[in-house]
Amino acid sequence: MRKQIHLENDVVRLRPVGVKDVEGIAKAANYPEIWEHMSVSLLTKEAVQEYVENAIKEREEQQSYMFAIIHKATNQIIGTTSFLDIAQSHRRVEIGSTWITPSYWGTNVNTNCKFLLLTYCFEEMNLNRVQIKTGHENIRSQKAIERLGATKEGILRNHMIRKEGTIRHTVMYSMIHEEWPEIRVRFLEELLTNK
């Protein structure tokens, strides 16, 4: 994934995160409730700076690919999302580390982001599998992933240690290439309904 990936529709624009985004990310990220279930916390400018620098480094090393989520109506950064666990030889990727500023929770922003990313994965990259995972206690995220049409594959027990030292079990979901046409129709229906 060496090339610059830019994805957009009427609601959101996704573009590679850059150093110039630190201020915008810091503003969008400055809400403790975002970080309750995340492995990072971006409540300081220093943490955001490190987060962005690490994202750029990992993109250059083809380990991950982080996008800034820009709300088209306001032209403001409202979160980030990433391609993770990139395995081009196996034609699979993970979509994750997604966070959105709370004023956009429950809106059509996340659905639009996922539609753009999944369309790129299955129609441009011709991937076989896209996985999405979340913590066992993050019920809001699990419901959102299930609404997308992903299949729950199981739970990875004692999978991670959270920033505060507690154990996280990870709930694993996926979509595969053969399912994409049907899932795509479901997305389009939802996006038309929730404009």
Residue frames as a rotation matrix with the C-alpha (Angstrom) as fourth column:
MET 1
0.571 0.821 0.000 0.00
0.821 -0.571 0.000 0.00
0.000 0.000 -1.000 0.00
ARG 2
-0.453 -0.849 -0.273 2.61
0.811 -0.519 0.271 2.47
-0.371 -0.098 0.923 -1.04
LYS 3
-0.593 0.240 0.768 0.26
0.470 -0.672 0.573 4.65
0.654 0.701 0.286 -3.05
GLN 4
-0.945 0.324 0.039 -1.78
-0.258 -0.668 -0.698 7.44
-0.201 -0.669 0.715 -1.49
ILE 5
-0.587 0.809 -0.006 -5.36
0.742 0.541 0.395 6.30
0.323 0.227 -0.919 -0.93
HIS 6
-0.903 0.420 -0.095 -8.10
-0.353 -0.849 -0.392 8.95
-0.246 -0.320 0.915 -0.96
LEU 7
-0.658 0.753 -0.011 -11.72
0.688 0.607 0.398 7.85
0.307 0.254 -0.917 -0.57
GLU 8
-0.893 0.378 -0.243 -14.81
-0.162 -0.775 -0.611 10.04
-0.419 -0.506 0.754 -0.39
ASN 9
-0.396 0.855 0.337 -18.53
0.868 0.227 0.442 10.34
0.301 0.467 -0.831 -0.85
ASP 10
0.100 0.513 0.852 -21.07
0.229 -0.845 0.483 13.05
0.968 0.147 -0.202 0.02
VAL 11
0.923 0.382 -0.045 -20.61
0.094 -0.111 0.989 12.60
0.373 -0.918 -0.139 3.79
VAL 12
0.704 -0.710 0.025 -16.95
-0.049 -0.014 0.999 11.86
-0.708 -0.705 -0.044 4.52
ARG 13
0.678 -0.656 -0.331 -13.49
-0.456 -0.022 -0.890 12.09
0.576 0.755 -0.314 3.00
LEU 14
0.853 -0.490 0.180 -10.79
0.152 0.562 0.813 9.63
-0.500 -0.666 0.554 4.08
ARG 15
0.719 -0.695 -0.015 -7.18
-0.251 -0.240 -0.938 10.57
0.648 0.678 -0.347 3.39
PRO 16
0.187 -0.719 -0.670 -3.81
0.694 0.579 -0.428 9.49
0.695 -0.384 0.607 4.77
VAL 17
0.914 0.068 -0.401 -2.98
0.374 -0.526 0.764 11.02
-0.159 -0.848 -0.506 8.15
GLY 18
0.184 -0.881 0.435 -0.14
0.581 -0.260 -0.772 13.54
0.793 0.395 0.464 8.07
VAL 19
-0.599 -0.537 -0.594 1.77
0.795 -0.309 -0.522 15.77
0.097 -0.785 0.612 10.48
LYS 20
-0.871 0.274 0.409 -0.50
-0.172 -0.948 0.269 18.69
0.461 0.164 0.872 9.55
ASP 21
0.014 0.964 -0.264 -3.41
-0.011 0.264 0.964 16.79
1.000 -0.011 0.014 11.16
VAL 22
-0.666 -0.342 -0.663 -2.14
0.583 0.316 -0.749 16.90
0.465 -0.885 -0.011 14.75
GLU 23
-0.945 0.312 0.096 -4.21
-0.316 -0.800 -0.510 19.96
-0.082 -0.512 0.855 15.71
GLY 24
-0.220 0.923 -0.317 -7.41
-0.837 -0.012 0.547 18.65
0.501 0.386 0.775 14.13
ILE 25
-0.057 0.134 -0.989 -7.00
0.187 0.975 0.121 15.19
0.981 -0.178 -0.081 15.67
ALA 26
-0.880 -0.330 -0.340 -6.22
0.388 -0.090 -0.917 16.67
0.273 -0.940 0.207 19.09
LYS 27
-0.724 0.671 0.158 -9.43
-0.690 -0.707 -0.156 18.72
0.007 -0.222 0.975 18.97
ALA 28
0.087 0.804 -0.589 -11.59
-0.700 0.470 0.538 15.77
0.709 0.365 0.603 17.87
ALA 29
-0.091 -0.249 -0.964 -9.95
0.241 0.934 -0.264 13.36
0.966 -0.257 -0.025 20.32
ASN 30
-0.825 -0.410 0.389 -10.25
-0.194 -0.441 -0.876 15.46
0.531 -0.798 0.284 23.48
TYR 31
0.206 0.920 0.332 -13.14
-0.884 0.030 0.467 13.46
0.420 -0.390 0.819 24.99
PRO 32
-0.563 -0.542 0.624 -12.35
-0.788 0.579 -0.209 10.79
-0.248 -0.609 -0.753 27.64
GLU 33
0.265 0.768 0.584 -15.39
-0.488 0.628 -0.605 8.68
-0.832 -0.125 0.541 26.65
ILE 34
0.606 -0.120 -0.787 -13.76
-0.758 0.215 -0.616 7.90
0.243 0.969 0.040 23.28
TRP 35
-0.192 -0.940 -0.284 -10.89
-0.730 0.330 -0.599 6.06
0.656 0.092 -0.749 24.95
GLU 36
0.236 0.366 0.900 -12.80
-0.927 0.364 0.095 3.85
-0.293 -0.857 0.425 27.39
HIS 37
0.779 0.145 0.610 -12.42
-0.050 0.984 -0.169 0.74
-0.625 0.101 0.774 25.18
MET 38
0.867 -0.480 -0.132 -9.38
-0.201 -0.095 -0.975 1.78
0.455 0.872 -0.179 23.12
SER 39
0.588 -0.726 -0.356 -5.76
0.804 0.571 0.163 0.71
0.085 -0.383 0.920 23.60
VAL 40
-0.607 -0.732 0.308 -4.57
0.676 -0.680 -0.285 4.32
0.418 0.035 0.908 23.33
SER 41
0.424 0.685 -0.592 -5.69
0.830 -0.556 -0.048 7.61
-0.362 -0.471 -0.804 24.85
LEU 42
-0.333 -0.529 0.781 -5.27
0.840 -0.542 -0.009 10.84
0.428 0.653 0.625 22.90
LEU 43
0.688 0.667 -0.285 -6.05
0.715 -0.555 0.426 13.39
0.126 -0.497 -0.859 25.58
THR 44
0.366 -0.619 -0.695 -2.75
0.146 -0.699 0.700 15.31
-0.919 -0.357 -0.165 25.31
LYS 45
0.779 -0.155 -0.607 -1.08
-0.600 -0.464 -0.651 17.05
-0.181 0.872 -0.455 22.38
GLU 46
-0.272 -0.957 0.098 2.04
-0.912 0.289 0.290 14.94
-0.306 -0.010 -0.952 23.00
ALA 47
-0.295 0.245 0.923 0.04
-0.002 0.966 -0.257 11.70
-0.955 -0.077 -0.285 22.73
VAL 48
0.782 0.624 0.011 -1.53
0.056 -0.053 -0.997 12.86
-0.621 0.780 -0.076 19.45
GLN 49
0.432 -0.719 -0.545 1.87
-0.892 -0.429 -0.142 13.88
-0.132 0.548 -0.826 18.05
GLU 50
-0.558 -0.661 0.502 3.29
-0.620 0.734 0.276 10.43
-0.551 -0.157 -0.819 18.85
TYR 51
0.086 0.733 0.675 0.16
0.152 0.660 -0.736 8.75
-0.985 0.166 -0.055 17.44
VAL 52
0.892 0.258 -0.372 0.47
-0.271 -0.355 -0.895 10.58
-0.363 0.899 -0.247 14.12
GLU 53
0.074 -0.949 -0.305 4.24
-0.991 -0.103 0.080 10.07
-0.107 0.297 -0.949 13.84
ASN 54
-0.526 -0.216 0.822 3.79
-0.321 0.946 0.043 6.35
-0.787 -0.241 -0.567 14.54
ALA 55
0.494 0.794 0.354 1.02
0.137 0.331 -0.934 6.12
-0.858 0.510 0.055 11.92
ILE 56
0.725 -0.295 -0.622 3.27
-0.679 -0.458 -0.574 7.71
-0.116 0.838 -0.533 9.28
LYS 57
-0.357 -0.917 0.180 6.14
-0.892 0.392 0.224 5.36
-0.275 -0.080 -0.958 10.17
GLU 58
-0.337 0.293 0.895 3.88
-0.025 0.947 -0.319 2.28
-0.941 -0.129 -0.312 10.00
ARG 59
0.791 0.594 -0.146 2.45
-0.122 -0.080 -0.989 3.42
-0.599 0.801 0.009 6.66
GLU 60
0.353 -0.750 -0.560 5.97
-0.936 -0.275 -0.221 3.78
0.012 0.602 -0.799 5.24
GLU 61
-0.689 -0.625 0.368 6.81
-0.662 0.749 0.034 0.28
-0.297 -0.220 -0.929 6.54
GLN 62
-0.369 0.671 -0.643 3.50
-0.616 0.342 0.710 -1.05
0.697 0.657 0.287 5.10
GLN 63
-0.963 0.059 -0.264 2.38
0.236 0.658 -0.715 -2.31
0.131 -0.751 -0.647 8.52
SER 64
-0.115 0.954 -0.276 -0.78
0.813 -0.070 -0.578 -0.22
-0.571 -0.291 -0.768 8.69
TYR 65
-0.747 -0.030 0.664 -2.50
0.506 -0.674 0.539 2.65
0.431 0.738 0.518 6.88
MET 66
-0.356 0.597 -0.719 -4.29
0.747 -0.281 -0.603 5.30
-0.562 -0.752 -0.346 8.95
PHE 67
-0.350 0.383 0.855 -6.86
0.664 -0.542 0.515 7.66
0.660 0.748 -0.065 7.46
ALA 68
-0.929 0.265 -0.260 -8.10
-0.022 -0.738 -0.674 10.96
-0.371 -0.621 0.691 8.83
ILE 69
-0.255 0.923 0.288 -11.90
0.967 0.242 0.083 11.07
0.007 0.300 -0.954 8.75
ILE 70
-0.978 -0.034 -0.204 -13.03
0.031 -0.999 0.017 14.47
-0.204 0.010 0.979 7.48
HIS 71
-0.089 0.996 0.026 -16.69
0.677 0.080 -0.731 15.44
-0.730 -0.047 -0.681 7.73
LYS 72
-0.480 -0.186 0.857 -17.47
0.862 -0.281 0.422 16.95
0.163 0.941 0.295 4.33
ALA 73
0.499 0.791 0.355 -20.10
0.699 -0.609 0.374 19.45
0.512 0.061 -0.857 5.54
THR 74
0.965 -0.132 -0.228 -17.73
0.082 -0.672 0.736 21.04
-0.251 -0.729 -0.637 8.09
ASN 75
0.592 -0.803 -0.072 -14.36
-0.089 0.024 -0.996 20.13
0.801 0.596 -0.057 6.52
GLN 76
0.244 -0.455 0.856 -13.21
-0.965 -0.205 0.166 19.14
0.100 -0.867 -0.489 10.05
ILE 77
-0.575 -0.442 -0.688 -11.31
-0.260 0.897 -0.358 16.06
0.775 -0.027 -0.631 11.17
ILE 78
0.264 0.756 0.599 -13.69
-0.901 -0.029 0.434 14.03
0.345 -0.654 0.673 13.31
GLY 79
0.678 -0.091 0.730 -11.68
-0.392 0.795 0.463 10.84
-0.622 -0.600 0.503 13.88
THR 80
-0.313 -0.763 -0.566 -9.40
-0.947 0.203 0.250 8.25
-0.076 0.614 -0.786 12.31
THR 81
0.780 0.419 0.465 -9.68
-0.367 0.908 -0.202 4.72
-0.507 -0.013 0.862 10.95
SER 82
-0.135 -0.971 -0.198 -7.05
-0.890 0.031 0.455 2.29
-0.436 0.237 -0.868 9.69
PHE 83
0.733 0.034 -0.679 -6.12
-0.350 0.875 -0.334 -0.70
0.583 0.483 0.653 7.63
LEU 84
0.178 -0.642 0.746 -4.25
-0.932 0.133 0.337 -3.04
-0.315 -0.755 -0.575 10.00
ASP 85
-0.036 -0.216 0.976 -2.69
-0.168 0.964 0.207 -6.51
-0.985 -0.156 -0.071 9.82
ILE 86
0.512 0.194 -0.837 -2.07
-0.807 -0.227 -0.546 -6.01
-0.296 0.954 0.041 6.10
ALA 87
-0.240 -0.529 0.814 -1.34
-0.099 0.848 0.521 -9.37
-0.966 0.045 -0.255 4.48
GLN 88
0.125 0.303 -0.945 -1.34
-0.895 -0.377 -0.239 -8.77
-0.429 0.875 0.224 0.74
SER 89
-0.775 -0.464 -0.429 0.03
-0.608 0.733 0.306 -12.24
0.172 0.498 -0.850 -0.02
HIS 90
-0.845 0.533 0.033 -3.08
0.474 0.778 -0.412 -13.71
-0.246 -0.333 -0.911 1.64
ARG 91
-0.652 0.574 0.496 -5.36
0.137 -0.554 0.821 -10.95
0.746 0.603 0.282 0.27
ARG 92
0.342 0.746 -0.572 -6.66
0.815 0.067 0.575 -9.92
0.467 -0.663 -0.585 3.68
VAL 93
-0.658 -0.460 0.596 -6.70
0.075 -0.827 -0.557 -6.86
0.750 -0.322 0.578 5.90
GLU 94
-0.225 0.590 -0.776 -8.26
0.973 0.091 -0.213 -5.65
-0.055 -0.803 -0.594 9.11
ILE 95
-0.107 0.252 0.962 -10.26
0.141 -0.954 0.266 -2.44
0.984 0.164 0.066 9.44
GLY 96
0.405 0.246 -0.881 -9.81
0.855 0.239 0.460 -1.06
0.324 -0.939 -0.113 12.92
SER 97
-0.543 -0.547 -0.637 -8.55
0.795 -0.578 -0.182 1.47
-0.269 -0.606 0.749 15.42
THR 98
-0.351 0.533 0.770 -11.57
0.467 -0.613 0.637 3.52
0.811 0.583 -0.034 14.42
TRP 99
-0.376 0.346 -0.859 -12.65
0.814 -0.319 -0.485 6.34
-0.442 -0.882 -0.162 16.69
ILE 100
-0.251 0.419 0.873 -15.03
0.580 -0.657 0.482 9.21
0.775 0.627 -0.078 16.02
THR 101
-0.963 -0.090 0.255 -15.63
-0.116 -0.714 -0.691 12.32
0.244 -0.694 0.677 18.13
PRO 102
-0.775 0.631 -0.036 -18.79
0.463 0.527 -0.713 11.83
-0.431 -0.569 -0.700 20.26
SER 103
-0.306 0.716 -0.628 -20.95
-0.443 -0.691 -0.572 14.45
-0.843 0.103 0.528 18.53
TYR 104
-0.242 0.183 -0.953 -21.00
-0.952 0.144 0.270 12.11
0.186 0.973 0.139 15.48
TRP 105
-0.970 0.004 0.245 -21.83
-0.076 0.945 -0.317 8.91
-0.233 -0.326 -0.916 17.39
GLY 106
-0.292 0.925 0.244 -25.10
0.429 0.355 -0.831 7.44
-0.855 -0.138 -0.500 16.19
THR 107
0.260 0.317 -0.912 -24.93
-0.646 -0.645 -0.408 9.31
-0.717 0.696 0.037 12.88
ASN 108
0.974 0.149 0.172 -24.26
0.031 0.662 -0.749 7.88
-0.225 0.734 0.640 9.42
VAL 109
0.473 -0.858 -0.201 -20.52
-0.880 -0.468 -0.079 8.75
-0.026 0.214 -0.976 9.58
ASN 110
-0.280 -0.638 0.718 -19.22
-0.597 0.701 0.390 5.32
-0.752 -0.319 -0.577 10.63
THR 111
0.398 0.502 0.768 -21.42
0.297 0.721 -0.626 3.52
-0.868 0.477 0.138 8.09
ASN 112
0.974 -0.061 -0.220 -20.15
-0.222 -0.470 -0.854 5.80
-0.051 0.881 -0.471 5.31
CYS 113
0.130 -0.989 0.071 -16.52
-0.965 -0.110 0.237 5.25
-0.226 -0.099 -0.969 6.37
LYS 114
-0.240 -0.212 0.947 -16.92
-0.238 0.959 0.154 1.48
-0.941 -0.189 -0.281 6.46
PHE 115
0.744 0.556 0.371 -18.69
0.237 0.300 -0.924 1.45
-0.625 0.776 0.091 3.08
LEU 116
0.769 -0.520 -0.371 -15.83
-0.633 -0.544 -0.550 3.39
0.084 0.658 -0.748 1.45
LEU 117
-0.169 -0.903 0.396 -13.18
-0.914 0.294 0.278 1.17
-0.368 -0.315 -0.875 3.05
LEU 118
-0.060 0.205 0.977 -14.93
-0.028 0.978 -0.207 -2.11
-0.998 -0.040 -0.053 2.27
THR 119
0.926 0.376 -0.029 -15.65
-0.012 -0.049 -0.999 -1.07
-0.377 0.925 -0.041 -1.31
TYR 120
0.418 -0.858 -0.298 -11.95
-0.902 -0.352 -0.250 -0.29
0.110 0.373 -0.921 -1.75
CYS 121
-0.293 -0.560 0.775 -10.94
-0.696 0.680 0.228 -3.60
-0.655 -0.473 -0.590 -0.13
PHE 122
-0.005 0.387 0.922 -13.21
0.205 0.903 -0.378 -5.85
-0.979 0.187 -0.084 -2.18
GLU 123
0.836 0.472 0.282 -13.49
0.362 -0.087 -0.928 -3.93
-0.413 0.878 -0.244 -5.46
GLU 124
0.761 -0.627 -0.164 -10.08
-0.616 -0.621 -0.484 -2.25
0.202 0.469 -0.860 -5.83
MET 125
-0.202 -0.895 0.397 -7.74
-0.964 0.252 0.078 -4.51
-0.170 -0.367 -0.915 -3.85
ASN 126
0.255 0.420 -0.871 -9.74
-0.620 0.762 0.186 -7.67
0.742 0.493 0.455 -4.65
LEU 127
-0.642 -0.509 0.573 -9.26
-0.757 0.303 -0.579 -9.00
0.121 -0.805 -0.580 -1.12
ASN 128
-0.478 0.422 -0.771 -10.59
0.129 0.901 0.414 -12.33
0.869 0.098 -0.485 0.09
ARG 129
0.207 0.449 -0.869 -11.20
0.898 0.266 0.351 -11.27
0.389 -0.853 -0.348 3.69
VAL 130
-0.323 -0.240 0.916 -11.67
-0.233 -0.918 -0.322 -8.16
0.917 -0.317 0.241 5.80
GLN 131
-0.084 0.267 -0.960 -11.72
0.844 0.531 0.074 -8.60
0.530 -0.804 -0.270 9.56
ILE 132
-0.062 0.146 0.987 -12.95
-0.409 -0.906 0.108 -6.27
0.910 -0.397 0.116 12.27
LYS 133
-0.154 0.004 -0.988 -12.44
0.722 0.683 -0.110 -6.87
0.674 -0.731 -0.108 15.97
THR 134
0.050 0.231 0.972 -13.50
-0.466 -0.855 0.227 -5.23
0.883 -0.464 0.065 19.21
GLY 135
-0.866 -0.402 0.298 -13.36
-0.417 0.249 -0.874 -5.73
0.277 -0.881 -0.383 22.97
HIS 136
-0.639 0.611 -0.468 -15.78
0.570 0.784 0.245 -8.08
0.517 -0.110 -0.849 24.71
GLU 137
-0.362 0.499 -0.787 -17.16
0.760 -0.330 -0.559 -5.26
-0.539 -0.801 -0.260 26.87
ASN 138
-0.805 0.023 -0.592 -17.67
-0.266 -0.907 0.326 -2.83
-0.530 0.420 0.737 23.99
ILE 139
-0.287 0.806 0.518 -21.28
0.609 0.571 -0.550 -3.73
-0.739 0.158 -0.655 23.24
ARG 140
0.482 0.461 -0.745 -21.91
-0.195 -0.773 -0.604 -0.52
-0.854 0.437 -0.283 21.25
SER 141
-0.282 -0.691 -0.666 -19.08
-0.873 -0.103 0.477 -1.43
-0.398 0.715 -0.574 18.86
GLN 142
-0.848 0.002 0.529 -20.21
0.094 0.985 0.146 -5.07
-0.521 0.173 -0.836 18.57
LYS 143
0.137 0.983 0.121 -23.74
0.477 0.042 -0.878 -3.97
-0.868 0.178 -0.463 17.61
ALA 144
0.406 -0.053 -0.913 -22.36
-0.597 -0.771 -0.221 -1.50
-0.692 0.634 -0.344 15.06
ILE 145
-0.669 -0.716 -0.201 -20.16
-0.648 0.429 0.629 -4.19
-0.364 0.551 -0.751 13.46
GLU 146
-0.647 0.495 0.580 -23.07
0.428 0.865 -0.260 -6.65
-0.631 0.080 -0.772 13.33
ARG 147
0.394 0.809 -0.435 -25.28
0.068 -0.498 -0.864 -3.99
-0.917 0.311 -0.252 11.68
LEU 148
-0.105 -0.532 -0.840 -22.68
-0.841 -0.403 0.360 -3.80
-0.530 0.745 -0.406 8.89
GLY 149
0.776 0.447 -0.445 -23.32
-0.617 0.684 -0.390 -7.45
0.130 0.577 0.806 8.06
ALA 150
-0.284 -0.947 -0.151 -20.10
-0.818 0.321 -0.478 -8.90
0.501 -0.013 -0.866 9.45
THR 151
0.573 0.385 -0.724 -20.07
-0.052 0.898 0.437 -12.50
0.818 -0.213 0.534 10.70
LYS 152
0.427 -0.395 0.813 -19.08
-0.903 -0.153 0.401 -13.07
-0.034 -0.906 -0.422 14.33
GLU 153
0.214 -0.457 -0.863 -16.37
-0.409 0.761 -0.504 -15.73
0.887 0.461 -0.024 14.25
GLY 154
0.467 -0.052 -0.883 -15.66
0.672 0.670 0.316 -16.08
0.575 -0.741 0.347 17.94
ILE 155
0.925 -0.155 0.346 -13.82
-0.339 -0.746 0.573 -14.68
0.169 -0.648 -0.743 20.92
LEU 156
0.114 -0.955 -0.273 -10.05
0.216 0.292 -0.932 -14.62
0.970 0.047 0.239 21.39
ARG 157
0.895 0.318 -0.311 -9.72
0.334 -0.018 0.942 -15.11
0.294 -0.948 -0.122 25.14
ASN 158
0.593 -0.670 -0.447 -7.14
0.341 -0.295 0.893 -13.14
-0.730 -0.682 0.053 27.15
HIS 159
0.594 -0.270 0.758 -6.12
0.795 0.054 -0.604 -11.54
0.122 0.961 0.247 23.86
MET 160
0.004 -0.562 0.827 -4.86
0.291 -0.791 -0.539 -8.14
0.957 0.243 0.160 25.04
ILE 161
-0.180 -0.072 -0.981 -3.83
0.968 -0.192 -0.164 -6.22
-0.176 -0.979 0.104 28.12
ARG 162
0.660 0.526 0.536 -5.54
0.613 -0.790 0.020 -2.83
0.434 0.316 -0.844 28.25
LYS 163
0.005 -0.700 0.714 -3.69
0.048 -0.713 -0.699 0.39
0.999 0.038 0.030 29.06
GLU 164
0.255 0.141 0.957 -4.89
-0.878 -0.381 0.290 0.18
0.405 -0.914 0.027 32.70
GLY 165
-0.664 -0.707 0.243 -3.61
-0.746 0.606 -0.276 -3.41
0.048 -0.364 -0.930 32.98
THR 166
0.021 0.738 0.674 -6.88
-0.530 0.580 -0.618 -5.37
-0.848 -0.344 0.403 32.75
ILE 167
-0.772 -0.270 0.576 -7.44
0.215 0.741 0.636 -8.29
-0.598 0.615 -0.514 30.40
ARG 168
-0.067 0.749 -0.660 -9.45
-0.838 -0.401 -0.370 -7.83
-0.542 0.528 0.654 27.19
HIS 169
-0.269 0.139 0.953 -11.06
0.479 0.878 0.007 -10.70
-0.835 0.458 -0.303 25.32
THR 170
-0.691 -0.060 -0.720 -11.39
-0.498 -0.682 0.535 -9.83
-0.523 0.728 0.442 21.63
VAL 171
0.253 0.840 0.480 -14.56
0.144 0.457 -0.877 -10.45
-0.957 0.291 -0.005 19.60
MET 172
-0.760 -0.640 -0.111 -13.59
-0.090 -0.066 0.994 -11.29
-0.644 0.765 -0.008 16.01
TYR 173
0.475 0.880 0.005 -15.76
0.001 0.005 -1.000 -10.53
-0.880 0.475 0.002 12.98
SER 174
-0.715 -0.698 0.032 -15.17
0.084 -0.040 0.996 -10.85
-0.694 0.715 0.087 9.25
MET 175
0.610 0.720 -0.331 -16.59
-0.403 -0.078 -0.912 -10.32
-0.682 0.690 0.242 5.80
ILE 176
-0.336 -0.723 0.604 -15.40
0.268 0.542 0.797 -12.34
-0.903 0.429 0.012 2.83
HIS 177
-0.880 -0.179 -0.439 -15.31
-0.312 -0.478 0.821 -11.65
-0.357 0.860 0.365 -0.88
GLU 178
-0.811 0.584 0.012 -18.23
0.441 0.598 0.670 -13.95
0.384 0.549 -0.742 -1.69
GLU 179
-0.121 0.794 -0.596 -20.49
0.956 -0.068 -0.285 -12.08
-0.267 -0.605 -0.750 0.76
TRP 180
-0.770 -0.337 -0.542 -19.64
0.319 -0.939 0.131 -8.60
-0.553 -0.072 0.830 -0.46
PRO 181
-0.833 0.470 0.290 -22.31
0.130 -0.344 0.930 -8.22
0.537 0.813 0.225 -3.21
GLU 182
0.107 0.926 -0.361 -25.12
0.698 0.189 0.691 -8.89
0.708 -0.326 -0.626 -0.72
ILE 183
-0.011 -0.187 -0.982 -23.53
0.918 -0.391 0.064 -6.79
-0.396 -0.901 0.176 2.02
ARG 184
-0.925 -0.375 0.056 -22.99
0.357 -0.812 0.463 -3.96
-0.129 0.448 0.885 -0.47
VAL 185
-0.382 0.875 0.298 -26.73
0.316 -0.179 0.932 -3.87
0.869 0.450 -0.208 -1.26
ARG 186
0.356 0.491 -0.795 -27.51
0.898 0.056 0.436 -3.73
0.259 -0.870 -0.420 2.48
PHE 187
-0.471 -0.627 -0.620 -25.07
0.730 -0.672 0.126 -0.83
-0.496 -0.393 0.774 2.91
LEU 188
-0.925 0.093 0.369 -26.59
0.214 -0.675 0.706 1.11
0.314 0.732 0.604 0.03
GLU 189
0.037 0.997 -0.069 -30.11
0.541 0.038 0.840 0.63
0.840 -0.068 -0.538 1.43
GLU 190
0.298 0.025 -0.954 -28.98
0.941 -0.174 0.289 1.85
-0.159 -0.984 -0.075 4.87
LEU 191
-0.710 -0.643 -0.287 -27.10
0.573 -0.765 0.295 4.83
-0.409 0.045 0.912 3.43
LEU 192
-0.675 0.555 0.487 -30.14
0.235 -0.464 0.854 5.86
0.699 0.691 0.183 1.40
THR 193
0.313 0.851 -0.422 -32.39
0.684 0.107 0.722 5.53
0.659 -0.514 -0.549 4.46
ASN 194
0.545 -0.173 -0.821 -30.05
0.761 -0.308 0.570 7.43
-0.352 -0.935 -0.036 6.81
LYS 195
-0.026 -0.547 0.837 -28.95
0.779 -0.536 -0.326 10.39
0.626 0.643 0.440 4.68
